[in-house]
């Protein structure tokens, strides 16, 4: 897995290592130990959600405040999504800045 830092600290674009052959492909979608090594964090992955949206749908901005704050791990399994992160932490030097990335099923 490759972890590419984006312009806002703590935001990473994760690209899995994909093993392909004539039968199809295989990749590890999440591995706690590898994630911790790549990010230097000690997060515990506690919940996995799956949603499907029709073309042209805009999903809302989701955030949580301490002590119930959560990170997000987002993946496109079909088609493409433009995922956007906005820094709304008022005490952050990056407050108001945003980064976006195209996530595609092809890119896993």
C-alpha positions as CSV (number, residue, x, y, z in Angstrom):
1,X,0.0,0.0,0.0
2,X,1.2,3.5,-0.8
3,X,0.2,6.5,1.4
4,X,0.4,9.9,-0.3
5,X,0.1,12.9,1.9
6,X,-2.2,15.6,0.6
7,X,-2.1,19.4,1.2
8,X,-3.8,19.2,4.6
9,X,-1.9,17.4,7.3
10,X,-3.4,14.0,8.4
11,X,-5.2,13.6,5.0
12,X,-3.7,10.7,3.0
13,X,-4.5,9.2,-0.3
14,X,-4.1,5.4,0.1
15,X,-3.4,3.3,-2.9
16,X,-3.5,-0.5,-2.4
17,X,-1.1,-2.9,-4.0
18,X,-3.1,-4.9,-6.5
19,X,-2.3,-8.4,-7.7
20,X,-3.8,-9.1,-11.1
21,X,-3.8,-12.1,-13.4
22,X,-6.1,-13.8,-15.9
23,X,-8.7,-14.6,-13.2
24,X,-9.1,-11.0,-12.0
25,X,-7.4,-9.2,-9.1
26,X,-6.9,-9.3,-5.4
27,X,-5.9,-6.6,-3.0
28,X,-5.9,-6.1,0.8
29,X,-8.5,-3.3,1.3
30,X,-7.4,-2.7,4.9
31,X,-4.7,-4.0,7.2
32,X,-4.4,-2.4,10.7
33,X,-0.7,-3.1,11.1
34,X,0.2,-1.8,7.6
35,X,-2.0,1.3,8.2
36,X,-0.3,2.1,11.5
37,X,3.2,1.7,9.9
38,X,2.3,4.0,7.0
39,X,0.6,6.7,9.0
40,X,2.4,6.5,12.3
41,X,-0.9,6.5,14.1
42,X,-2.5,4.1,16.5
43,X,-6.1,4.3,15.4
44,X,-8.5,1.4,15.9
45,X,-10.7,0.6,13.0
46,X,-14.2,0.1,14.6
47,X,-16.8,0.6,11.9
48,X,-17.3,-0.1,8.1
49,X,-20.1,1.5,6.1
50,X,-21.1,1.0,2.5
51,X,-23.3,3.3,0.5
52,X,-24.3,3.6,-3.2
53,X,-25.2,6.8,-4.9
54,X,-26.8,7.4,-8.3
55,X,-24.9,9.5,-10.8
56,X,-24.9,13.2,-9.9
57,X,-25.6,12.8,-6.2
58,X,-23.8,15.1,-3.8
59,X,-23.4,13.6,-0.3
60,X,-23.3,16.0,2.7
61,X,-20.4,17.2,4.8
62,X,-19.9,14.9,7.7
63,X,-17.9,15.7,10.8
64,X,-17.7,14.8,14.5
65,X,-16.3,16.7,17.4
66,X,-14.4,15.2,20.3
67,X,-14.8,13.0,22.1
68,X,-16.7,11.2,19.3
69,X,-14.5,12.3,16.4
70,X,-13.9,9.8,13.6
71,X,-11.6,9.4,10.6
72,X,-13.0,8.4,7.3
73,X,-11.8,5.7,4.9
74,X,-13.5,6.3,1.5
75,X,-13.3,4.0,-1.5
76,X,-15.1,3.9,-4.9
77,X,-16.0,0.3,-5.9
78,X,-17.8,1.2,-9.1
79,X,-17.5,4.3,-11.2
80,X,-15.8,7.4,-9.8
81,X,-16.3,9.8,-7.0
82,X,-14.7,13.2,-6.3
83,X,-14.0,13.1,-2.6
84,X,-13.4,16.4,-0.8
85,X,-12.0,17.2,2.7
86,X,-12.4,20.6,4.2
87,X,-10.4,21.6,7.3
88,X,-13.0,23.1,9.7
89,X,-10.8,23.1,12.7
90,X,-10.9,26.7,13.8
91,X,-7.5,26.4,15.6
92,X,-5.8,24.8,12.5
93,X,-3.4,26.8,10.3
94,X,-5.2,25.1,7.4
95,X,-8.7,26.3,8.5
96,X,-10.9,26.8,5.5
97,X,-8.6,25.0,3.1
98,X,-9.8,21.9,1.1
99,X,-8.3,19.1,-0.9
100,X,-10.0,16.8,-3.3
101,X,-9.2,13.5,-5.1
102,X,-10.8,11.5,-7.8
103,X,-11.4,8.0,-6.4
104,X,-12.1,5.4,-9.1
105,X,-13.0,1.7,-9.2
106,X,-10.1,1.3,-11.7
107,X,-7.7,2.7,-9.1
108,X,-9.2,0.5,-6.4
